[in-house]
Amino acid sequence: MTLALAGSLLWGGSVWLWLAGICAGKILIRLFLTIALAIAVYILTYALIIGGILWLLIY
């Protein structure tokens, strides 16, 4: 709320507009981090499966 108030005072515009922008930014950052985590887990899972198959074939 403080950031929204400071932003609206410095650059003009509505406090509610700034607040909505900050909330949208938080949602986008969380979405991006969630997608990045999902991709990392996907890659690690496949690496584990491929590593397991290769380990079984070698030994």
Backbone as a ProteinNet text record, in pm:
[ID]
protein_1_A
[PRIMARY]
MTLALAGSLLWGGSVWLWLAGICAGKILIRLFLTIALAIAVYILTYALIIGGILWLLIY
[TERTIARY]
83.8	0	87.8	197.9	287.3	349.4	389.1	448.2	347.3	223.7	119.1	93.4	92.2	68.8	183.9	307.8	425	428.2	396.8	396.8	292.1	175.1	68.5	100.3	169.3	207.2	318.9	415.8	530.4	494.9	424.6	399.8	254.2	175	34	-41.2	-169.3	-249.9	-319.4	-404.7	-486.3	-409.5	-436.4	-375.7	-421.9	-550.4	-606.2	-542	-508.9	-442.4	-303.2	-232.5	-99.9	-108.8	-208.6	-226.9	-257.5	-342.6	-376	-252.4	-170.2	-47.4	49.9	62.6	152.6	102	-29.2	-87.3	-68.5	-89.8	-71.4	74.9	166	308.4	344.5	289.5	315.9	263.4	142.9	83.7	169	216.9	300.2	432.5	493	619.2	598	489.1	459.8	435	362.1	333.9	463.5	551.5	679.9	763.6	770.3	848.5	790.2	656.8	591.7	623.4	617.5	648.2	794.8	884.4	1027.1	1052.7	985	1000.3	947	833	775.1	868.8	929.4	1023.2	1145.2	1195.9	1312.6	1280.8	1164.4	1124.7	1107.8	1049.2	1029.8	1164	1259.8	1392.2	1463	1455.7	1521.4	1458.7	1326.6	1258.6	1304.7	1308	1354.1	1500.6	1583	1724	1737.6	1653.5	1656.2	1614.2	1509.5	1462.3	1569.3	1625.5	1728.1	1852.6	1890.3	2004.5	1981	1858.9	1825.6	1832.7	1781	1785.5	1930.6	2010.9	2152.1	2226.2	2193.8	2257.9	2223.8	2096.2	2055.2	2123.9	2139.8	2203.3	2352.5	2417.4	2561.7	2593.1	2514.6	2542.5	2457.6
-119.8	0	125.5	121.8	237.7	265.2	157.7	171.9	229.2	184.7	235.8	383.2	421.3	561	649	602.9	679.9	692.6	584.9	587.5	680.5	681.2	768.5	915	941.8	1079.9	1129.5	1041.7	1082	1098.7	1002.7	1003.4	1029.7	1062	1088	957.9	968.9	848.6	808.6	713.5	668.7	571.1	578.3	483.4	342.3	329.1	196.9	137.8	225.2	178.9	125	198.7	153.9	23.5	14.9	-105.4	-225.6	-203.8	-311.4	-353.4	-256.3	-287.6	-369	-332.6	-406	-548.6	-564	-697.9	-781.7	-720.2	-792.2	-833	-744.8	-776.6	-894.1	-896.6	-1007.7	-1138.7	-1132.9	-1253.1	-1302.3	-1209.6	-1248.4	-1309	-1250.9	-1305.1	-1445.1	-1463.6	-1596.6	-1697.1	-1654.8	-1742.8	-1782.2	-1683.9	-1710.7	-1808.1	-1786.7	-1875.1	-2016	-2025.5	-2156.2	-2231.5	-2161.3	-2224.4	-2267.3	-2182.1	-2215.9	-2338.6	-2346	-2460.8	-2587.6	-2576.2	-2691.9	-2743.7	-2652.7	-2693.3	-2761.8	-2706.2	-2765.8	-2906.1	-2924.6	-3056.3	-3154.3	-3107.4	-3189.9	-3239.4	-3147.6	-3183.7	-3280	-3252.8	-3340.4	-3479.5	-3485.8	-3615.4	-3697.5	-3634.2	-3706.1	-3745.5	-3659.3	-3692.3	-3813.1	-3818.5	-3931.3	-4060	-4052.8	-4171	-4220.3	-4128.6	-4166.4	-4218.6	-4152.6	-4199.1	-4337.9	-4362.8	-4494.9	-4602.7	-4572.6	-4669.7	-4698.4	-4592.9	-4612.4	-4690.8	-4663	-4733.6	-4882.6	-4914.1	-5054.3	-5122.5	-5049.9	-5108.7	-5131.8	-5041.5	-5053.6	-5164.9	-5174.9	-5274.7	-5395.4
0	0	0	76	82.2	-54	-122.8	-256.1	-354.3	-344.6	-433.6	-406.1	-279.5	-241.7	-288.9	-268.2	-311.2	-463.1	-532.3	-678.2	-733.9	-672.4	-722.1	-693.9	-583.1	-551.9	-643.1	-672.9	-754.3	-901.7	-956.9	-1101.1	-1138.2	-1042.5	-1071.6	-1091.5	-1112.3	-1131	-1002.9	-1015.9	-903.8	-815.3	-686.4	-591.7	-624.8	-661.7	-692	-817.1	-913.1	-1035.2	-1001.3	-916.4	-874.2	-795.9	-708.3	-627.4	-716.3	-816.9	-911	-989.9	-1028.7	-1101.7	-1018.5	-891.1	-801.5	-781.6	-762.2	-744.6	-870.6	-987.7	-1114	-1130.1	-1090.7	-1098	-1009	-888.6	-797	-855.3	-913.9	-972.8	-1089.5	-1173.4	-1287.5	-1242.2	-1137	-1085.6	-1029.1	-953.9	-899.3	-1010.9	-1113.9	-1227.3	-1297.5	-1319.3	-1385.1	-1302.5	-1170.3	-1083.9	-1081	-1083.4	-1084.1	-1212.4	-1325.9	-1454.3	-1458.5	-1408.6	-1406.6	-1319.2	-1204.8	-1115.6	-1181.3	-1250.9	-1318.8	-1427.8	-1503.1	-1608.5	-1546.9	-1437.2	-1370.7	-1320	-1259.1	-1208.4	-1324.2	-1435	-1554.5	-1608.3	-1620.5	-1672.6	-1577.3	-1446.9	-1349.6	-1347.7	-1363.7	-1366.3	-1485.8	-1602.9	-1721.3	-1709.8	-1650.5	-1630.8	-1538.1	-1435.3	-1342.2	-1412	-1494.8	-1567.5	-1665	-1743.4	-1840.9	-1769	-1659.7	-1581.5	-1524.6	-1478	-1424.3	-1530.4	-1649.9	-1759.6	-1799.1	-1812	-1847.6	-1739.3	-1613	-1502.1	-1506.6	-1538.9	-1549.7	-1667.5	-1777.6	-1895.6	-1875.2	-1802.2	-1782	-1681.7	-1574.1	-1470.1	-1483.3
[MASK]
+++++++++++++++++++++++++++++++++++++++++++++++++++++++++++

